[in-house]
Amino acid sequence: MLDLLVVVPHPDDEVFGAGGLLVLAKRDGLRTGVLTLTRGEAGRTLGLCPQEELPQRRVEELRRSAEVLGVDRLEVLSFPNGLPQEPDALPRGPFSGKGLQEHPEAETAIRERLLAWRPRYVVTFPPDGINGHPDHVACSRYTTRATQGLARLFYYAPPQGSLPITHRLRLDEEALARKLRAMAQYKTQALSVLAFIERAPERVWTETFHEVGKEAGWVGKWW
């Protein structure tokens, strides 16, 4: 049984949007989990490993990140990782089309875990995926449908986004330090880590969420 489950498409998505949340929830006695739908094989290697070894390498990075964040349960599924839509995102290997968008059966896989683990709270990407990445968008769609009737659902809600912020967490020094250590485990994705910090440094120490079906105004923990 879990209290809080973060559902994301790629290794590292959990730490950018909810690394502090996972730390604070665990500190308050909640059992936490992360479900990752792909192994991130379409990411960059930065020359640290051959492309064919990247999925295994990213899963290892994810496991180290989860250990730093104190995650109680981690599961990594093997749906295909689609390519992002950013202008500089060139193909980096033999990948499968649009990734998660072509695999609606991922919704069933998510719901099976929800029925087995019974989390009270589920966190995932908003419908626009924040940056429009097709895997982010598909993960949001599948998780939203799978969660209906089973848990309270929250979306990542960056301040510049279209959703009203219903919950804001300001990380204390210890939680921030652990989030940064978890981010540092993703050596193959160091450029993504640096880009995140450059684009929105405030999201390193402040995490914001939208509870589906709620209005703006609530600030703080929801458990």
PyMOL CGO cylinders between C-alpha atoms (Angstrom):
from pymol import cmd
from pymol.cgo import CYLINDER

trace = [
    CYLINDER, 0.00, 0.00, 0.00, 1.13, 3.53, -0.81, 0.3, 1, 1, 1, 1, 1, 1,
    CYLINDER, 1.13, 3.53, -0.81, -0.02, 7.00, 0.17, 0.3, 1, 1, 1, 1, 1, 1,
    CYLINDER, -0.02, 7.00, 0.17, 1.53, 8.99, -2.69, 0.3, 1, 1, 1, 1, 1, 1,
    CYLINDER, 1.53, 8.99, -2.69, 2.35, 7.81, -6.22, 0.3, 1, 1, 1, 1, 1, 1,
    CYLINDER, 2.35, 7.81, -6.22, 4.13, 9.89, -8.87, 0.3, 1, 1, 1, 1, 1, 1,
    CYLINDER, 4.13, 9.89, -8.87, 3.49, 8.64, -12.43, 0.3, 1, 1, 1, 1, 1, 1,
    CYLINDER, 3.49, 8.64, -12.43, 5.87, 9.93, -15.11, 0.3, 1, 1, 1, 1, 1, 1,
    CYLINDER, 5.87, 9.93, -15.11, 7.04, 8.84, -18.56, 0.3, 1, 1, 1, 1, 1, 1,
    CYLINDER, 7.04, 8.84, -18.56, 10.84, 9.09, -18.19, 0.3, 1, 1, 1, 1, 1, 1,
    CYLINDER, 10.84, 9.09, -18.19, 13.56, 8.68, -15.59, 0.3, 1, 1, 1, 1, 1, 1,
    CYLINDER, 13.56, 8.68, -15.59, 14.28, 12.20, -14.20, 0.3, 1, 1, 1, 1, 1, 1,
    CYLINDER, 14.28, 12.20, -14.20, 10.70, 13.49, -14.64, 0.3, 1, 1, 1, 1, 1, 1,
    CYLINDER, 10.70, 13.49, -14.64, 10.00, 12.56, -11.03, 0.3, 1, 1, 1, 1, 1, 1,
    CYLINDER, 10.00, 12.56, -11.03, 12.75, 14.70, -9.54, 0.3, 1, 1, 1, 1, 1, 1,
    CYLINDER, 12.75, 14.70, -9.54, 12.21, 17.92, -11.52, 0.3, 1, 1, 1, 1, 1, 1,
    CYLINDER, 12.21, 17.92, -11.52, 8.55, 18.26, -10.61, 0.3, 1, 1, 1, 1, 1, 1,
    CYLINDER, 8.55, 18.26, -10.61, 8.14, 16.32, -7.38, 0.3, 1, 1, 1, 1, 1, 1,
    CYLINDER, 8.14, 16.32, -7.38, 11.54, 15.60, -5.85, 0.3, 1, 1, 1, 1, 1, 1,
    CYLINDER, 11.54, 15.60, -5.85, 10.85, 17.86, -2.89, 0.3, 1, 1, 1, 1, 1, 1,
    CYLINDER, 10.85, 17.86, -2.89, 7.30, 16.56, -2.55, 0.3, 1, 1, 1, 1, 1, 1,
    CYLINDER, 7.30, 16.56, -2.55, 8.59, 12.99, -2.25, 0.3, 1, 1, 1, 1, 1, 1,
    CYLINDER, 8.59, 12.99, -2.25, 11.09, 14.03, 0.42, 0.3, 1, 1, 1, 1, 1, 1,
    CYLINDER, 11.09, 14.03, 0.42, 8.58, 16.02, 2.48, 0.3, 1, 1, 1, 1, 1, 1,
    CYLINDER, 8.58, 16.02, 2.48, 5.86, 13.38, 2.23, 0.3, 1, 1, 1, 1, 1, 1,
    CYLINDER, 5.86, 13.38, 2.23, 8.21, 10.62, 3.34, 0.3, 1, 1, 1, 1, 1, 1,
    CYLINDER, 8.21, 10.62, 3.34, 9.46, 12.79, 6.22, 0.3, 1, 1, 1, 1, 1, 1,
    CYLINDER, 9.46, 12.79, 6.22, 5.84, 13.13, 7.39, 0.3, 1, 1, 1, 1, 1, 1,
    CYLINDER, 5.84, 13.13, 7.39, 5.38, 9.37, 7.43, 0.3, 1, 1, 1, 1, 1, 1,
    CYLINDER, 5.38, 9.37, 7.43, 3.73, 8.74, 4.06, 0.3, 1, 1, 1, 1, 1, 1,
    CYLINDER, 3.73, 8.74, 4.06, 4.67, 5.75, 1.95, 0.3, 1, 1, 1, 1, 1, 1,
    CYLINDER, 4.67, 5.75, 1.95, 5.77, 7.01, -1.46, 0.3, 1, 1, 1, 1, 1, 1,
    CYLINDER, 5.77, 7.01, -1.46, 6.13, 5.48, -4.89, 0.3, 1, 1, 1, 1, 1, 1,
    CYLINDER, 6.13, 5.48, -4.89, 7.24, 6.29, -8.42, 0.3, 1, 1, 1, 1, 1, 1,
    CYLINDER, 7.24, 6.29, -8.42, 5.93, 4.58, -11.56, 0.3, 1, 1, 1, 1, 1, 1,
    CYLINDER, 5.93, 4.58, -11.56, 7.96, 5.33, -14.69, 0.3, 1, 1, 1, 1, 1, 1,
    CYLINDER, 7.96, 5.33, -14.69, 6.44, 4.26, -18.00, 0.3, 1, 1, 1, 1, 1, 1,
    CYLINDER, 6.44, 4.26, -18.00, 9.59, 4.11, -20.18, 0.3, 1, 1, 1, 1, 1, 1,
    CYLINDER, 9.59, 4.11, -20.18, 13.30, 3.53, -19.69, 0.3, 1, 1, 1, 1, 1, 1,
    CYLINDER, 13.30, 3.53, -19.69, 14.25, 6.76, -21.44, 0.3, 1, 1, 1, 1, 1, 1,
    CYLINDER, 14.25, 6.76, -21.44, 16.06, 5.21, -24.39, 0.3, 1, 1, 1, 1, 1, 1,
    CYLINDER, 16.06, 5.21, -24.39, 15.57, 8.33, -26.56, 0.3, 1, 1, 1, 1, 1, 1,
    CYLINDER, 15.57, 8.33, -26.56, 17.65, 10.53, -24.28, 0.3, 1, 1, 1, 1, 1, 1,
    CYLINDER, 17.65, 10.53, -24.28, 21.18, 11.79, -24.78, 0.3, 1, 1, 1, 1, 1, 1,
    CYLINDER, 21.18, 11.79, -24.78, 24.18, 9.75, -23.68, 0.3, 1, 1, 1, 1, 1, 1,
    CYLINDER, 24.18, 9.75, -23.68, 26.73, 12.61, -23.49, 0.3, 1, 1, 1, 1, 1, 1,
    CYLINDER, 26.73, 12.61, -23.49, 29.27, 9.99, -24.50, 0.3, 1, 1, 1, 1, 1, 1,
    CYLINDER, 29.27, 9.99, -24.50, 28.97, 8.21, -21.15, 0.3, 1, 1, 1, 1, 1, 1,
    CYLINDER, 28.97, 8.21, -21.15, 27.71, 4.95, -22.67, 0.3, 1, 1, 1, 1, 1, 1,
    CYLINDER, 27.71, 4.95, -22.67, 26.75, 3.49, -26.06, 0.3, 1, 1, 1, 1, 1, 1,
    CYLINDER, 26.75, 3.49, -26.06, 23.19, 4.36, -27.13, 0.3, 1, 1, 1, 1, 1, 1,
    CYLINDER, 23.19, 4.36, -27.13, 22.07, 0.75, -26.77, 0.3, 1, 1, 1, 1, 1, 1,
    CYLINDER, 22.07, 0.75, -26.77, 23.14, 0.78, -23.11, 0.3, 1, 1, 1, 1, 1, 1,
    CYLINDER, 23.14, 0.78, -23.11, 21.29, 4.00, -22.30, 0.3, 1, 1, 1, 1, 1, 1,
    CYLINDER, 21.29, 4.00, -22.30, 18.03, 2.39, -21.09, 0.3, 1, 1, 1, 1, 1, 1,
    CYLINDER, 18.03, 2.39, -21.09, 19.88, 0.36, -18.47, 0.3, 1, 1, 1, 1, 1, 1,
    CYLINDER, 19.88, 0.36, -18.47, 21.99, 3.36, -17.51, 0.3, 1, 1, 1, 1, 1, 1,
    CYLINDER, 21.99, 3.36, -17.51, 18.97, 5.61, -17.06, 0.3, 1, 1, 1, 1, 1, 1,
    CYLINDER, 18.97, 5.61, -17.06, 17.17, 3.04, -14.94, 0.3, 1, 1, 1, 1, 1, 1,
    CYLINDER, 17.17, 3.04, -14.94, 20.25, 2.83, -12.72, 0.3, 1, 1, 1, 1, 1, 1,
    CYLINDER, 20.25, 2.83, -12.72, 20.24, 6.64, -12.43, 0.3, 1, 1, 1, 1, 1, 1,
    CYLINDER, 20.24, 6.64, -12.43, 16.55, 6.53, -11.56, 0.3, 1, 1, 1, 1, 1, 1,
    CYLINDER, 16.55, 6.53, -11.56, 17.12, 3.95, -8.84, 0.3, 1, 1, 1, 1, 1, 1,
    CYLINDER, 17.12, 3.95, -8.84, 19.84, 6.11, -7.28, 0.3, 1, 1, 1, 1, 1, 1,
    CYLINDER, 19.84, 6.11, -7.28, 17.59, 9.16, -7.47, 0.3, 1, 1, 1, 1, 1, 1,
    CYLINDER, 17.59, 9.16, -7.47, 14.72, 7.26, -5.83, 0.3, 1, 1, 1, 1, 1, 1,
    CYLINDER, 14.72, 7.26, -5.83, 17.05, 6.08, -3.06, 0.3, 1, 1, 1, 1, 1, 1,
    CYLINDER, 17.05, 6.08, -3.06, 18.14, 9.66, -2.34, 0.3, 1, 1, 1, 1, 1, 1,
    CYLINDER, 18.14, 9.66, -2.34, 14.49, 10.79, -2.26, 0.3, 1, 1, 1, 1, 1, 1,
    CYLINDER, 14.49, 10.79, -2.26, 13.51, 7.95, 0.08, 0.3, 1, 1, 1, 1, 1, 1,
    CYLINDER, 13.51, 7.95, 0.08, 11.00, 6.39, -2.34, 0.3, 1, 1, 1, 1, 1, 1,
    CYLINDER, 11.00, 6.39, -2.34, 9.44, 3.23, -0.89, 0.3, 1, 1, 1, 1, 1, 1,
    CYLINDER, 9.44, 3.23, -0.89, 8.36, 1.62, -4.15, 0.3, 1, 1, 1, 1, 1, 1,
    CYLINDER, 8.36, 1.62, -4.15, 9.76, 2.08, -7.64, 0.3, 1, 1, 1, 1, 1, 1,
    CYLINDER, 9.76, 2.08, -7.64, 8.64, 0.34, -10.80, 0.3, 1, 1, 1, 1, 1, 1,
    CYLINDER, 8.64, 0.34, -10.80, 9.90, 0.96, -14.33, 0.3, 1, 1, 1, 1, 1, 1,
    CYLINDER, 9.90, 0.96, -14.33, 7.81, -0.18, -17.29, 0.3, 1, 1, 1, 1, 1, 1,
    CYLINDER, 7.81, -0.18, -17.29, 9.18, -0.64, -20.81, 0.3, 1, 1, 1, 1, 1, 1,
    CYLINDER, 9.18, -0.64, -20.81, 6.87, 1.26, -23.11, 0.3, 1, 1, 1, 1, 1, 1,
    CYLINDER, 6.87, 1.26, -23.11, 8.78, 3.03, -25.91, 0.3, 1, 1, 1, 1, 1, 1,
    CYLINDER, 8.78, 3.03, -25.91, 10.25, 6.47, -25.33, 0.3, 1, 1, 1, 1, 1, 1,
    CYLINDER, 10.25, 6.47, -25.33, 9.16, 8.95, -28.01, 0.3, 1, 1, 1, 1, 1, 1,
    CYLINDER, 9.16, 8.95, -28.01, 11.26, 11.87, -29.18, 0.3, 1, 1, 1, 1, 1, 1,
    CYLINDER, 11.26, 11.87, -29.18, 10.70, 15.36, -27.76, 0.3, 1, 1, 1, 1, 1, 1,
    CYLINDER, 10.70, 15.36, -27.76, 9.50, 18.27, -29.85, 0.3, 1, 1, 1, 1, 1, 1,
    CYLINDER, 9.50, 18.27, -29.85, 12.16, 20.83, -29.00, 0.3, 1, 1, 1, 1, 1, 1,
    CYLINDER, 12.16, 20.83, -29.00, 13.94, 22.30, -32.07, 0.3, 1, 1, 1, 1, 1, 1,
    CYLINDER, 13.94, 22.30, -32.07, 17.35, 20.95, -31.05, 0.3, 1, 1, 1, 1, 1, 1,
    CYLINDER, 17.35, 20.95, -31.05, 16.07, 17.45, -30.32, 0.3, 1, 1, 1, 1, 1, 1,
    CYLINDER, 16.07, 17.45, -30.32, 17.53, 15.41, -33.16, 0.3, 1, 1, 1, 1, 1, 1,
    CYLINDER, 17.53, 15.41, -33.16, 17.03, 11.65, -33.35, 0.3, 1, 1, 1, 1, 1, 1,
    CYLINDER, 17.03, 11.65, -33.35, 19.63, 9.85, -31.30, 0.3, 1, 1, 1, 1, 1, 1,
    CYLINDER, 19.63, 9.85, -31.30, 18.98, 6.23, -32.18, 0.3, 1, 1, 1, 1, 1, 1,
    CYLINDER, 18.98, 6.23, -32.18, 16.48, 3.64, -33.50, 0.3, 1, 1, 1, 1, 1, 1,
    CYLINDER, 16.48, 3.64, -33.50, 13.30, 4.68, -31.66, 0.3, 1, 1, 1, 1, 1, 1,
    CYLINDER, 13.30, 4.68, -31.66, 9.66, 3.74, -32.04, 0.3, 1, 1, 1, 1, 1, 1,
    CYLINDER, 9.66, 3.74, -32.04, 7.58, 6.48, -33.62, 0.3, 1, 1, 1, 1, 1, 1,
    CYLINDER, 7.58, 6.48, -33.62, 5.56, 8.56, -31.19, 0.3, 1, 1, 1, 1, 1, 1,
    CYLINDER, 5.56, 8.56, -31.19, 6.36, 6.54, -28.10, 0.3, 1, 1, 1, 1, 1, 1,
    CYLINDER, 6.36, 6.54, -28.10, 3.62, 6.42, -25.48, 0.3, 1, 1, 1, 1, 1, 1,
    CYLINDER, 3.62, 6.42, -25.48, 1.05, 7.96, -27.80, 0.3, 1, 1, 1, 1, 1, 1,
    CYLINDER, 1.05, 7.96, -27.80, 1.00, 4.72, -29.76, 0.3, 1, 1, 1, 1, 1, 1,
    CYLINDER, 1.00, 4.72, -29.76, 0.52, 2.56, -26.65, 0.3, 1, 1, 1, 1, 1, 1,
    CYLINDER, 0.52, 2.56, -26.65, -2.85, 3.21, -25.01, 0.3, 1, 1, 1, 1, 1, 1,
    CYLINDER, -2.85, 3.21, -25.01, -2.44, -0.07, -23.14, 0.3, 1, 1, 1, 1, 1, 1,
    CYLINDER, -2.44, -0.07, -23.14, -0.25, 1.94, -20.77, 0.3, 1, 1, 1, 1, 1, 1,
    CYLINDER, -0.25, 1.94, -20.77, -3.49, 3.19, -19.22, 0.3, 1, 1, 1, 1, 1, 1,
    CYLINDER, -3.49, 3.19, -19.22, -4.39, -0.35, -18.21, 0.3, 1, 1, 1, 1, 1, 1,
    CYLINDER, -4.39, -0.35, -18.21, -0.91, -0.87, -16.76, 0.3, 1, 1, 1, 1, 1, 1,
    CYLINDER, -0.91, -0.87, -16.76, -1.27, 2.27, -14.64, 0.3, 1, 1, 1, 1, 1, 1,
    CYLINDER, -1.27, 2.27, -14.64, -4.71, 1.32, -13.38, 0.3, 1, 1, 1, 1, 1, 1,
    CYLINDER, -4.71, 1.32, -13.38, -3.49, -2.16, -12.42, 0.3, 1, 1, 1, 1, 1, 1,
    CYLINDER, -3.49, -2.16, -12.42, -0.81, -0.59, -10.21, 0.3, 1, 1, 1, 1, 1, 1,
    CYLINDER, -0.81, -0.59, -10.21, -3.32, 1.81, -8.68, 0.3, 1, 1, 1, 1, 1, 1,
    CYLINDER, -3.32, 1.81, -8.68, -5.66, -1.04, -7.81, 0.3, 1, 1, 1, 1, 1, 1,
    CYLINDER, -5.66, -1.04, -7.81, -2.79, -3.02, -6.29, 0.3, 1, 1, 1, 1, 1, 1,
    CYLINDER, -2.79, -3.02, -6.29, -1.08, -0.20, -4.39, 0.3, 1, 1, 1, 1, 1, 1,
    CYLINDER, -1.08, -0.20, -4.39, -4.11, 1.94, -3.47, 0.3, 1, 1, 1, 1, 1, 1,
    CYLINDER, -4.11, 1.94, -3.47, -2.40, 5.34, -3.21, 0.3, 1, 1, 1, 1, 1, 1,
    CYLINDER, -2.40, 5.34, -3.21, -4.47, 8.20, -1.80, 0.3, 1, 1, 1, 1, 1, 1,
    CYLINDER, -4.47, 8.20, -1.80, -2.71, 10.79, -3.96, 0.3, 1, 1, 1, 1, 1, 1,
    CYLINDER, -2.71, 10.79, -3.96, -1.45, 10.55, -7.54, 0.3, 1, 1, 1, 1, 1, 1,
    CYLINDER, -1.45, 10.55, -7.54, 0.76, 13.17, -9.21, 0.3, 1, 1, 1, 1, 1, 1,
    CYLINDER, 0.76, 13.17, -9.21, 1.52, 13.39, -12.94, 0.3, 1, 1, 1, 1, 1, 1,
    CYLINDER, 1.52, 13.39, -12.94, 1.99, 15.84, -15.82, 0.3, 1, 1, 1, 1, 1, 1,
    CYLINDER, 1.99, 15.84, -15.82, -0.78, 18.29, -16.81, 0.3, 1, 1, 1, 1, 1, 1,
    CYLINDER, -0.78, 18.29, -16.81, -2.67, 17.73, -20.07, 0.3, 1, 1, 1, 1, 1, 1,
    CYLINDER, -2.67, 17.73, -20.07, -0.31, 19.96, -22.08, 0.3, 1, 1, 1, 1, 1, 1,
    CYLINDER, -0.31, 19.96, -22.08, 2.73, 18.06, -20.78, 0.3, 1, 1, 1, 1, 1, 1,
    CYLINDER, 2.73, 18.06, -20.78, 4.24, 21.42, -19.69, 0.3, 1, 1, 1, 1, 1, 1,
    CYLINDER, 4.24, 21.42, -19.69, 6.55, 21.50, -22.72, 0.3, 1, 1, 1, 1, 1, 1,
    CYLINDER, 6.55, 21.50, -22.72, 4.39, 19.61, -25.21, 0.3, 1, 1, 1, 1, 1, 1,
    CYLINDER, 4.39, 19.61, -25.21, 6.53, 16.46, -25.20, 0.3, 1, 1, 1, 1, 1, 1,
    CYLINDER, 6.53, 16.46, -25.20, 4.25, 13.74, -26.65, 0.3, 1, 1, 1, 1, 1, 1,
    CYLINDER, 4.25, 13.74, -26.65, 5.19, 11.28, -23.90, 0.3, 1, 1, 1, 1, 1, 1,
    CYLINDER, 5.19, 11.28, -23.90, 4.31, 13.83, -21.21, 0.3, 1, 1, 1, 1, 1, 1,
    CYLINDER, 4.31, 13.83, -21.21, 0.95, 14.49, -22.86, 0.3, 1, 1, 1, 1, 1, 1,
    CYLINDER, 0.95, 14.49, -22.86, 0.18, 10.79, -23.24, 0.3, 1, 1, 1, 1, 1, 1,
    CYLINDER, 0.18, 10.79, -23.24, 1.22, 10.04, -19.65, 0.3, 1, 1, 1, 1, 1, 1,
    CYLINDER, 1.22, 10.04, -19.65, -1.14, 12.75, -18.41, 0.3, 1, 1, 1, 1, 1, 1,
    CYLINDER, -1.14, 12.75, -18.41, -4.03, 11.40, -20.46, 0.3, 1, 1, 1, 1, 1, 1,
    CYLINDER, -4.03, 11.40, -20.46, -3.53, 7.78, -19.41, 0.3, 1, 1, 1, 1, 1, 1,
    CYLINDER, -3.53, 7.78, -19.41, -2.98, 8.59, -15.75, 0.3, 1, 1, 1, 1, 1, 1,
    CYLINDER, -2.98, 8.59, -15.75, -5.99, 10.91, -15.59, 0.3, 1, 1, 1, 1, 1, 1,
    CYLINDER, -5.99, 10.91, -15.59, -8.31, 8.24, -16.94, 0.3, 1, 1, 1, 1, 1, 1,
    CYLINDER, -8.31, 8.24, -16.94, -6.76, 5.43, -14.89, 0.3, 1, 1, 1, 1, 1, 1,
    CYLINDER, -6.76, 5.43, -14.89, -7.07, 7.39, -11.63, 0.3, 1, 1, 1, 1, 1, 1,
    CYLINDER, -7.07, 7.39, -11.63, -10.79, 8.13, -11.90, 0.3, 1, 1, 1, 1, 1, 1,
    CYLINDER, -10.79, 8.13, -11.90, -12.57, 6.95, -8.77, 0.3, 1, 1, 1, 1, 1, 1,
    CYLINDER, -12.57, 6.95, -8.77, -9.37, 5.67, -7.17, 0.3, 1, 1, 1, 1, 1, 1,
    CYLINDER, -9.37, 5.67, -7.17, -7.36, 8.62, -5.81, 0.3, 1, 1, 1, 1, 1, 1,
    CYLINDER, -7.36, 8.62, -5.81, -7.03, 12.40, -5.58, 0.3, 1, 1, 1, 1, 1, 1,
    CYLINDER, -7.03, 12.40, -5.58, -5.21, 13.53, -8.72, 0.3, 1, 1, 1, 1, 1, 1,
    CYLINDER, -5.21, 13.53, -8.72, -2.66, 16.34, -8.92, 0.3, 1, 1, 1, 1, 1, 1,
    CYLINDER, -2.66, 16.34, -8.92, -0.85, 17.81, -11.93, 0.3, 1, 1, 1, 1, 1, 1,
    CYLINDER, -0.85, 17.81, -11.93, 2.49, 19.55, -12.02, 0.3, 1, 1, 1, 1, 1, 1,
    CYLINDER, 2.49, 19.55, -12.02, 1.52, 23.23, -12.31, 0.3, 1, 1, 1, 1, 1, 1,
    CYLINDER, 1.52, 23.23, -12.31, 4.47, 25.53, -13.02, 0.3, 1, 1, 1, 1, 1, 1,
    CYLINDER, 4.47, 25.53, -13.02, 3.77, 29.24, -12.35, 0.3, 1, 1, 1, 1, 1, 1,
    CYLINDER, 3.77, 29.24, -12.35, 3.97, 30.04, -16.07, 0.3, 1, 1, 1, 1, 1, 1,
    CYLINDER, 3.97, 30.04, -16.07, 1.45, 27.33, -16.95, 0.3, 1, 1, 1, 1, 1, 1,
    CYLINDER, 1.45, 27.33, -16.95, -2.27, 27.50, -17.71, 0.3, 1, 1, 1, 1, 1, 1,
    CYLINDER, -2.27, 27.50, -17.71, -3.55, 25.69, -14.61, 0.3, 1, 1, 1, 1, 1, 1,
    CYLINDER, -3.55, 25.69, -14.61, -4.31, 27.45, -11.31, 0.3, 1, 1, 1, 1, 1, 1,
    CYLINDER, -4.31, 27.45, -11.31, -1.94, 26.53, -8.51, 0.3, 1, 1, 1, 1, 1, 1,
    CYLINDER, -1.94, 26.53, -8.51, -3.81, 24.89, -5.64, 0.3, 1, 1, 1, 1, 1, 1,
    CYLINDER, -3.81, 24.89, -5.64, -0.80, 23.69, -3.64, 0.3, 1, 1, 1, 1, 1, 1,
    CYLINDER, -0.80, 23.69, -3.64, 2.66, 25.19, -3.26, 0.3, 1, 1, 1, 1, 1, 1,
    CYLINDER, 2.66, 25.19, -3.26, 5.55, 23.57, -1.41, 0.3, 1, 1, 1, 1, 1, 1,
    CYLINDER, 5.55, 23.57, -1.41, 8.57, 25.63, -0.41, 0.3, 1, 1, 1, 1, 1, 1,
    CYLINDER, 8.57, 25.63, -0.41, 11.48, 23.28, 0.28, 0.3, 1, 1, 1, 1, 1, 1,
    CYLINDER, 11.48, 23.28, 0.28, 13.54, 23.68, 3.40, 0.3, 1, 1, 1, 1, 1, 1,
    CYLINDER, 13.54, 23.68, 3.40, 17.31, 23.35, 3.34, 0.3, 1, 1, 1, 1, 1, 1,
    CYLINDER, 17.31, 23.35, 3.34, 17.40, 19.59, 3.93, 0.3, 1, 1, 1, 1, 1, 1,
    CYLINDER, 17.40, 19.59, 3.93, 14.71, 18.81, 1.34, 0.3, 1, 1, 1, 1, 1, 1,
    CYLINDER, 14.71, 18.81, 1.34, 16.39, 21.08, -1.22, 0.3, 1, 1, 1, 1, 1, 1,
    CYLINDER, 16.39, 21.08, -1.22, 19.75, 19.40, -0.64, 0.3, 1, 1, 1, 1, 1, 1,
    CYLINDER, 19.75, 19.40, -0.64, 18.24, 15.96, -1.23, 0.3, 1, 1, 1, 1, 1, 1,
    CYLINDER, 18.24, 15.96, -1.23, 16.44, 17.10, -4.36, 0.3, 1, 1, 1, 1, 1, 1,
    CYLINDER, 16.44, 17.10, -4.36, 19.68, 18.50, -5.77, 0.3, 1, 1, 1, 1, 1, 1,
    CYLINDER, 19.68, 18.50, -5.77, 21.52, 15.26, -4.93, 0.3, 1, 1, 1, 1, 1, 1,
    CYLINDER, 21.52, 15.26, -4.93, 18.80, 13.29, -6.71, 0.3, 1, 1, 1, 1, 1, 1,
    CYLINDER, 18.80, 13.29, -6.71, 19.04, 15.53, -9.79, 0.3, 1, 1, 1, 1, 1, 1,
    CYLINDER, 19.04, 15.53, -9.79, 22.80, 15.01, -9.80, 0.3, 1, 1, 1, 1, 1, 1,
    CYLINDER, 22.80, 15.01, -9.80, 22.32, 11.24, -10.27, 0.3, 1, 1, 1, 1, 1, 1,
    CYLINDER, 22.32, 11.24, -10.27, 21.23, 11.85, -13.89, 0.3, 1, 1, 1, 1, 1, 1,
    CYLINDER, 21.23, 11.85, -13.89, 24.67, 12.28, -15.37, 0.3, 1, 1, 1, 1, 1, 1,
    CYLINDER, 24.67, 12.28, -15.37, 23.59, 11.17, -18.85, 0.3, 1, 1, 1, 1, 1, 1,
    CYLINDER, 23.59, 11.17, -18.85, 20.90, 13.85, -18.78, 0.3, 1, 1, 1, 1, 1, 1,
    CYLINDER, 20.90, 13.85, -18.78, 23.07, 16.64, -17.36, 0.3, 1, 1, 1, 1, 1, 1,
    CYLINDER, 23.07, 16.64, -17.36, 22.11, 19.01, -20.19, 0.3, 1, 1, 1, 1, 1, 1,
    CYLINDER, 22.11, 19.01, -20.19, 18.43, 18.58, -19.31, 0.3, 1, 1, 1, 1, 1, 1,
    CYLINDER, 18.43, 18.58, -19.31, 19.21, 19.23, -15.64, 0.3, 1, 1, 1, 1, 1, 1,
    CYLINDER, 19.21, 19.23, -15.64, 21.08, 22.42, -16.50, 0.3, 1, 1, 1, 1, 1, 1,
    CYLINDER, 21.08, 22.42, -16.50, 18.36, 23.56, -18.91, 0.3, 1, 1, 1, 1, 1, 1,
    CYLINDER, 18.36, 23.56, -18.91, 15.74, 23.08, -16.20, 0.3, 1, 1, 1, 1, 1, 1,
    CYLINDER, 15.74, 23.08, -16.20, 17.73, 25.18, -13.75, 0.3, 1, 1, 1, 1, 1, 1,
    CYLINDER, 17.73, 25.18, -13.75, 18.37, 27.88, -16.35, 0.3, 1, 1, 1, 1, 1, 1,
    CYLINDER, 18.37, 27.88, -16.35, 14.75, 28.14, -17.51, 0.3, 1, 1, 1, 1, 1, 1,
    CYLINDER, 14.75, 28.14, -17.51, 13.04, 28.06, -14.13, 0.3, 1, 1, 1, 1, 1, 1,
    CYLINDER, 13.04, 28.06, -14.13, 15.47, 28.21, -11.18, 0.3, 1, 1, 1, 1, 1, 1,
    CYLINDER, 15.47, 28.21, -11.18, 12.63, 28.94, -8.74, 0.3, 1, 1, 1, 1, 1, 1,
    CYLINDER, 12.63, 28.94, -8.74, 11.18, 25.48, -9.47, 0.3, 1, 1, 1, 1, 1, 1,
    CYLINDER, 11.18, 25.48, -9.47, 14.23, 23.94, -7.84, 0.3, 1, 1, 1, 1, 1, 1,
    CYLINDER, 14.23, 23.94, -7.84, 13.18, 25.11, -4.36, 0.3, 1, 1, 1, 1, 1, 1,
    CYLINDER, 13.18, 25.11, -4.36, 9.44, 25.66, -4.89, 0.3, 1, 1, 1, 1, 1, 1,
    CYLINDER, 9.44, 25.66, -4.89, 7.11, 22.98, -6.27, 0.3, 1, 1, 1, 1, 1, 1,
    CYLINDER, 7.11, 22.98, -6.27, 3.59, 23.85, -7.39, 0.3, 1, 1, 1, 1, 1, 1,
    CYLINDER, 3.59, 23.85, -7.39, 0.64, 21.62, -8.17, 0.3, 1, 1, 1, 1, 1, 1,
    CYLINDER, 0.64, 21.62, -8.17, -2.95, 21.74, -9.35, 0.3, 1, 1, 1, 1, 1, 1,
    CYLINDER, -2.95, 21.74, -9.35, -5.48, 19.40, -7.75, 0.3, 1, 1, 1, 1, 1, 1,
    CYLINDER, -5.48, 19.40, -7.75, -7.91, 18.33, -10.44, 0.3, 1, 1, 1, 1, 1, 1,
    CYLINDER, -7.91, 18.33, -10.44, -11.35, 19.75, -9.80, 0.3, 1, 1, 1, 1, 1, 1,
    CYLINDER, -11.35, 19.75, -9.80, -10.18, 22.38, -7.29, 0.3, 1, 1, 1, 1, 1, 1,
    CYLINDER, -10.18, 22.38, -7.29, -9.87, 26.15, -7.48, 0.3, 1, 1, 1, 1, 1, 1,
    CYLINDER, -9.87, 26.15, -7.48, -6.73, 28.16, -6.77, 0.3, 1, 1, 1, 1, 1, 1,
    CYLINDER, -6.73, 28.16, -6.77, -6.06, 29.36, -3.27, 0.3, 1, 1, 1, 1, 1, 1,
    CYLINDER, -6.06, 29.36, -3.27, -4.79, 26.51, -1.10, 0.3, 1, 1, 1, 1, 1, 1,
    CYLINDER, -4.79, 26.51, -1.10, -1.14, 26.78, -0.20, 0.3, 1, 1, 1, 1, 1, 1,
    CYLINDER, -1.14, 26.78, -0.20, 0.88, 24.09, 1.58, 0.3, 1, 1, 1, 1, 1, 1,
    CYLINDER, 0.88, 24.09, 1.58, 0.69, 20.37, 2.18, 0.3, 1, 1, 1, 1, 1, 1,
    CYLINDER, 0.69, 20.37, 2.18, -2.41, 18.41, 1.29, 0.3, 1, 1, 1, 1, 1, 1,
    CYLINDER, -2.41, 18.41, 1.29, -1.84, 15.30, 3.39, 0.3, 1, 1, 1, 1, 1, 1,
]
cmd.load_cgo(trace, "trace")
